């Protein structure tokens, strides 16, 4: 059975490496080419790999920026707002070695 040091080494190896700025720019460019500037709930769900109901819940409680025409139940999302929300919500991996187990 591997010891704690081996376990930590395996975990460190499996932690995804941050994407370079160029890789991030390429990904955003592909998204911008594929999707229109104003998105439906289904399109946002596809971009974020979420269930459409989750996207609607997040729009309702303010976690995702959305617009709704008066009297309509349908949300609309600006692609640039969704990208900005992703950037603002970035999570950095913690240092595994500092994690007391």
C-alpha positions in Angstrom: 0.0 0.0 0.0 1.5 3.4 -1.0 2.3 5.8 1.8 1.1 9.4 2.2 4.0 10.8 0.2 3.2 8.6 -2.8 -0.5 9.5 -2.5 0.3 13.3 -2.5 2.6 12.9 -5.5 -0.2 11.1 -7.4 -2.6 13.8 -6.5 -0.2 16.6 -7.6 0.3 14.8 -10.9 -3.5 14.6 -11.5 -4.2 18.3 -10.7 -4.9 20.0 -14.1 -2.3 22.5 -15.1 -3.6 26.1 -15.6 -4.1 27.0 -19.2 -1.8 29.6 -20.7 -3.2 32.9 -21.7 -2.9 31.9 -25.4 -4.9 28.7 -24.8 -7.6 30.7 -23.0 -7.8 33.2 -25.8 -8.1 30.4 -28.4 -10.9 28.8 -26.4 -12.8 32.1 -26.1 -12.3 32.7 -29.8 -13.8 29.3 -30.6 -16.8 30.0 -28.4 -17.3 33.5 -29.9 -17.3 32.0 -33.4 -19.7 29.2 -32.5 -22.3 31.2 -30.6 -24.2 34.4 -31.4 -23.8 37.5 -29.1 -27.2 36.9 -27.4 -27.7 33.3 -26.1 -30.7 31.2 -25.0 -30.8 29.3 -21.8 -30.1 26.1 -23.8 -27.0 27.6 -25.4 -25.7 28.9 -22.0 -26.2 25.4 -20.6 -24.2 24.0 -23.5 -21.3 26.5 -23.1 -21.2 25.9 -19.3 -21.9 22.2 -19.4 -24.9 22.6 -17.1 -28.5 21.5 -17.1 -30.8 24.2 -18.6 -32.8 24.2 -15.3 -29.6 25.0 -13.4 -28.9 27.9 -15.7 -32.4 29.3 -15.2 -32.0 28.9 -11.4 -28.7 30.7 -11.5 -30.2 33.5 -13.6 -33.1 33.8 -11.2 -30.9 34.2 -8.1 -28.4 36.5 -9.8 -25.4 34.1 -10.1 -25.6 34.5 -13.9 -26.3 37.8 -15.6 -29.4 37.6 -17.7 -32.1 39.8 -19.3 -35.8 39.3 -19.5 -38.2 41.3 -21.6 -41.2 42.5 -19.5 -44.0 40.0 -19.5 -41.8 37.2 -20.8 -40.6 34.1 -19.0 -37.7 33.6 -21.3 -34.2 34.7 -20.3 -31.6 36.0 -22.7 -27.9 36.1 -22.0 -25.1 38.2 -23.5 -22.2 36.0 -24.4 -19.7 38.6 -23.2 -21.5 38.7 -19.8 -21.3 34.9 -19.5 -17.6 35.0 -20.3 -17.0 37.8 -17.8 -18.9 35.9 -15.1 -16.6 32.9 -15.7 -13.5 35.0 -15.5 -14.7 36.7 -12.2 -15.5 33.3 -10.7 -12.1 31.7 -11.4 -11.0 29.2 -8.8 -7.3 28.5 -8.3 -6.3 25.1 -7.1 -5.1 25.0 -3.6 -1.7 23.6 -2.6 -2.3 19.9 -1.9 0.8 19.6 0.3 -0.7 22.3 2.6 -3.8 20.2 3.1 -3.7 18.6 6.5 -5.1 15.1 6.2 
